[in-house]
Amino acid sequence: MKKNNPLEKNKDGSFTLTVSITKNQLEKQKTKTLELFASTLEVEGFRKGQVPPKIAKTKIDENELANQSIQKILNQAYADLIKKHSLKPVLPPRIKVSPSKDKKDEDIIVEIRSCERPVLVLKDYREEIKSLNAKKKIWTPGQEEKDQKEESDRDKEEHLQKILTVLVGLSKITMPQFLLEEETNRKLSGLIDQTQQLGMSLEDYFRSKNTNLETFRAEFQKQLENEWKVNLILEKVADDLKTVVTPEEIEKGIPEKAKKTADRYLLAKILRQRKTIEKLTQI
């Protein structure tokens, strides 16, 4: 396998890995793939696992054999390159296979695209949050205790939103273009499925919403960026404030009927965010 400058990494965290599969390498892997296929094949007159390769080859499509072999090579190459270059992809890779541009070269050139997670920079926030909290604690003369209680939930929600607004204003995020493209395409794919079930085209759907594809993409990507920003802000603040969620807290938050199927990682993340937000109100 040739590896001339296999990694191209962009400043936004997107990256492309280029893998070259030689004819000899592919043939060797096809032999291994065929042997594996033969070991599970049942053919009259032969014991399972004892089917000769020549006969096994007649039972599998040549293109399928090649595709499985290429996939096997790519899986290993991708894992090796990710480890070598210390990459931490957050999305499954997008793969583009093409023959070499050099007609004399029978290599298969493969481009593997993915990205690392967005990078967030958060300025010092403590003084601004402390000032915001101090204003919240100011008591208004003449305000009855009953009135304060009735408005407490609404006020708390508004205050939390102000805190997040301050944090967002103090942060800057770099979004990988690959992530924006992949998530937007995934969203559009789901939308197409939904509109087809309703007997509508995508164009009809956009027309009913008084929008278009370009506007939809822009608005969705802005929403996606905001979601990533808030989550990364809370993660960074949680680290800064040393917010910890115990196993006991996680188990306590799971209903008894859901103990076996609960996503404890997701629950831990949600609980950590809640505790972090509570800590922010106490700065």
N, C-alpha and C positions, 0 to 999 in steps of 0.2 A: 504494500500500500504506500503510495507516494504521499508525502506530507509537506509540501512546500507552502509555508505560511498558511497553515490550516485554520487559523483563527482571525476573524475580522470583528473587532468589537467597537461599537459606537459609544459615544459619550452618554447617550441616554440609557445605556444598559442593555440594548439589543445586541445580539451577536450572531454571526454566521460561521459555522464550521464547515470546511470543505474536505470531503473525503474522496480519495481516488481508489477505486476497486479494480485491480488488474484482472486480466482474463484468467491467469493462472490461479489467482486467489479465489475467484468465483468458481472455477471448476473444482477446486479442492473442497470448497464448502458445499457445492452441489452433491458431491460424492457423500459427504457426511450427512447431508439432509436426506438423501436417498436411502442411506443405511438406516437412519432413524425411522423413515417412512416404512421401510421394508420390515422393520422389527415389530410393527403393529399391524402389518397386513395379513389378511387371511385369504389364502388362495387354495382352491381344491387341489389336493395332491401334495401339499406341503404343510409342514407343521408351522404354527404361528411363530414368526420370528426367524424362520428358515427359508424364506422366499428369496431366490437368487436376485441380485441387483438388476440383471437384464430384464427379468420378468416384472419386477417391481416398477421399473422405469416405464413399462407400458401401461401401468395403472395410474400414473400421475401425469397431469398436463405439464408440458415442458415449460410453459410460461409460469405456471404455479410453482414449479420446482425452482426456477430462477428467482422468482419474487421472494419465496421463503428464504432462499440462500442469501440474497441481497439484504433482506431484513435482519437476518442473523448477524451478518457482518457489520451492518450499521449499528445494531444494538450494542455490540461490543466496542466498536470504534467510538460511538458517542459517549459511552460510559468512561472509556479510557481518556478521551479528550477533556471531558468535564472534570475529571479528577486531575489531569495534568495541568490544566489552566485554572484550577480552583474556581470553577464557575458554579453558580447556584441558581439554576433555572427555576422559574415559578410557573411556567406553562409547558405543556407537551410540545415537542418540536414540530415544526412544519418542514417537510422533506420534499426536495425537488431533485429528481433524477434525470440526467441527460448524458448522452454519449460525449466523448471527448471532441473538442473542436478540431483537433489534429486527426485527419483521416487515417494516418498511419498508426495512430495510437488507439488501441482497442479498449482502453480503460473506460470505466463508467465513472462519471463525475457526479458527486452527490453534494448538494448544499443543504445543510441542516440549520434552520433558523429557530431561535428562541430568545429569551431575555431573562435578565435577573430582575429582582423586584425594584420598584421605584425607590429613589433616594430622597429622603426628606431632611431638610435643614431647619431646625427650630431655634429661634433666638431665645435669650433668657426671658422667661415669662413670669417669674415669681412676683416681681414688684407690681406689674400691671394687674395680675390676678388678686394680689393682696389688696390693692387699692379698690378693685371692683367689689371684693367681698366686704370691705369696710363700709362702702356706700350701702350695701344691702342690709347691713346690721343697724343702720341709723333708724331710730324709732321716730315715728311721726307723732307729735303731740296731739292729743285728742282722739287718737285711734283706739277704739275699743279692742280688748283682747279677743272678743268673739269675731270681730271683723278680720283681725289678723289671722285667726285660725281658718276662716272661710277662704281667704285669699292665699294661704300658705302654699298649697299645691301648685296653683297657677304661677305664683311668684317664683317658686323654686324652679319650675320648668323654664320660665323666662330667664332666670338668673343663670341656669346651666347653659342655655343657648347663648347668652352673652359671653360666658367663659369660653365656649367653643369658638365663638366669633373672634375673640381676642387671640386665641391660639392659632387659628387659621391665618389671621392677619400677620402673625409673627413667623409664619412658616413659608417655605418654598419647596416645591416638589418637582422632581425631574421624572417624567413618565416615559417609559420605553415606547417607541412608536409601534413596535411589534405587539406589545400588550394591548394598545389601543385598537389596532387593526383586528387582532384575533377576537377580542371580547366584543367588538362591534359586529363582526361577522357572525359570531355565535348568537348574539342578540337578534340580528336580522334573520338568521336561519330559523330561530324559534318563532319569530314573528310571521315568517312565510308559512310555516306549518299551521299556525293559528288561523291566519287569513284563509288558507286553502280549506280548512275545516268549515269555515263560515261561507265558503263559496265566493270569496273575494280575492282580487289580485292585490298585490302589495301597493300598486299605484292607486287603486280604489280606496284602500285603507288610509293612505296618506292624504288623499283628497278629502276623505270624511273628517280627518283631523285638521284640515286646513294647513298642511305642511308638505314637505317633500323629503326625498332621500337624503339630500345634502344637509338639510336642517336637522333631520333626525340624527344623522351621524354626529354632527357637531354638538347637539344637545346631550346625546348619550355619552359622548366622550368627556364632556364637561362634568356630567354627573359621576362618571366613573372616576375621574380625577379627584373630585371632592370626597368620594367614599374612601379612596385610598389615602387621601390626605388626613382625614379625620382618624381613620384606624391607625395610621402610622404615628400621628401626633399622640394619641392615647397610649400607644405602645412605648413611645419614647419617654413620655411623662411617667408612665408606670415604672419604667426602669429607673428614672431619676428619683422618684419618690419611694423606690424599693417596695412596690406593691406586690404582695405575695398571696396566692390563693392556695389554701391547704387541701389535701385530699378529702378531709372531713367536710369542708365547705362544698366541694364538688358533689360528694355523695348525698349531702343534705338537699342539694338542689335538684336531685333526680327523683321523680315519682317512682314508687315501688314497682309499678307495672313496666316501667321503662328501663330498669336497671341493666338488663341484658343488651339492649339495643342503643342505649344513649351514647351520643358522641361527647365523650368527656373532654376531649381537646377543645371542641367548640364551646362547651359550657364553661370551661376554665377561662377561655378568652373573654367571654361575656362577663363573667363574674369579676375578672381582673379589671375590665373597663369600668364596671360599676363602682368598684372600690376606688379606682383612680379618680373618677369624677367626684366621688364623695370627699376624697382627700383634697382635691382642688378647691372645694368650697370651704375648706378649713385652713387654707394657707393664710 
